[in-house]
Amino acid sequence: MKHISLGVFEMLNPNNGLPTWTHPDAKANSWDQMEYWVRTAKLLDEAGFDFLFFADTYGFPTIEGTVPEEVIRHGIQFPGLDPMLLISALASQTSRLGFVVTSPTTVEHPYATARRFASLDHYTAGRIGWNVVTGSSQTTTDRLFGLDDQQTSHDERYARAEEFLQVCSALWETSWEDDAETRDPEMGTYADPEKVHDVAHDGVHYRCHGPFAVSPGPQRTPVLFQAGTSSRGRAFAAAHAEAVFIQGQNAPQAAKQVASIRETARASGRAPESVKIISGMTVVLGTSHHEAQVRREELEDLYAPADAAVVFAGMTGIDLRRLERTAPVTEAVAAGLDSQQGQTLIDRYVKPGSPVPTIGEVLDRFRLQALRGFQLTGTADEVAQRIQDLVETTDIDGFMLEPTFGDSDVFAEFAQTVVPLLRQRELMPPIPAPESPVATLRERVTGSGPRRSSHHPSRESGQG
């Protein structure tokens, strides 16, 4: 049985997705407090989790340029803080836990992004990863940054991301030779100028000339995560990502996704197993299956249909509230509500050869599932067995635990009851001894060395 990667999915908002902040066990009064995140990071570190993953976006749901009342009133991805500013503090209070931060390739510049992650590679001693996204709440973000007259198509955003990553890779991998930084006080030489090289990139979207002003950290390049599920997104992930985040909804669907990503990686010249595939999962535990099911129903009762419709519209640009619930969802296209922004999510519900769901059915399914992964409900033994079954039937490499009611108690419960069972089943390694060397995030997630393979496509094409 292979060892799985285990992470936690979080957002610096009052809620993770649909509102749950009103529940007594939520983090309504702590999500914006440093102490809460330090406590959470320590908990995960001690339990042997591999990483804490922060989803992030500059945007929030809007519909036709207007912020729905529910967004502000109910705290739907609003307000939101910058998780990147937390990482150094969390790293200083933990010893092994890695951190993955989302950063877009749309409104940032490659040099600034490369500088931030290279700095965090130093500050975390090689425990940093980058979740590469081409855009999130893109229409809203474009308006906030004054780019609403420059909107690009779904595929164009990926083309831009390809070049963005190429520039970052050149800065990380080619500007400094390994022995360039000498720090020799006797010779008065901090770094050898013959071994620090200019990057020269003149591309379609970006220009960058000069040396990189950050010396290499333990990993040089942060571990690259990617979560695109469209065909273009899968191709980008298979070519560049070291870990791909999917939202498995059932075992057959997840197995198909895993096989597709691995085959696309093979077609890109990579070893299929070099791409680690990690799914989200929402776990509700109980001392009995019945107790867990009652808690699951309590959680799902918090998901208001009106909030689900707003989130769906904000993510897709498709406001299904305008149409009758009994109408087929394809009427959204006929009504002119279709958009590039929503193609991936609509494809999730409309399958060739299957009956077209109604708008009401789509919204009901979205309310309960949204973009969460596997839904596991039961005792600790039942959940551990289900995780083992998923690994065996899908070839998945790991899971990210998603919050339920909000507070980190759900992670503590999982760590105390399920993690020991996963170790008994040899799905997780023993907790390393305190004196053992600390692995980088790349070593923990990919099983390779601390730096990217010299054969990786992004590294080979790094010189712009």
Protein Blocks (a to p, Z undefined) as FASTA:
>chain_A
ZZddddddddddfbehjafklpmkbcklmmmgfklmmmmmmmmmmnopabdcddddfbdc
deehiacfklmmnopaiacddfklmmmmmmmmpckbccdddddfklmcfklmmmmmmmmm
mmnnopaccdddfbehklmmmmmnopmmmcccfklmmmmmmmmmmmmmmmmmmmpcfklp
nopaknopabafklcccdddddfkbccedddfbdcdfklpacdddfbfbfklmmmmmmmm
mbdcdddfbfklmmmmmmmmmmmmmmnopafklpccdddddddddfbfklmmmmmmmmmm
mmcfklmmmmmmmmnopafklpcfkbcfklmmmnopacfklmmmmmmmmcghiacddfkl
mmmmmmmnmmaccddeddfklmmmmmmmmmmmnopabdcdddfklpamlmmmmmmmmmmm
mmmnopaccdddfkbccddfklmmnopafbdcfkbmklmmmpZZ
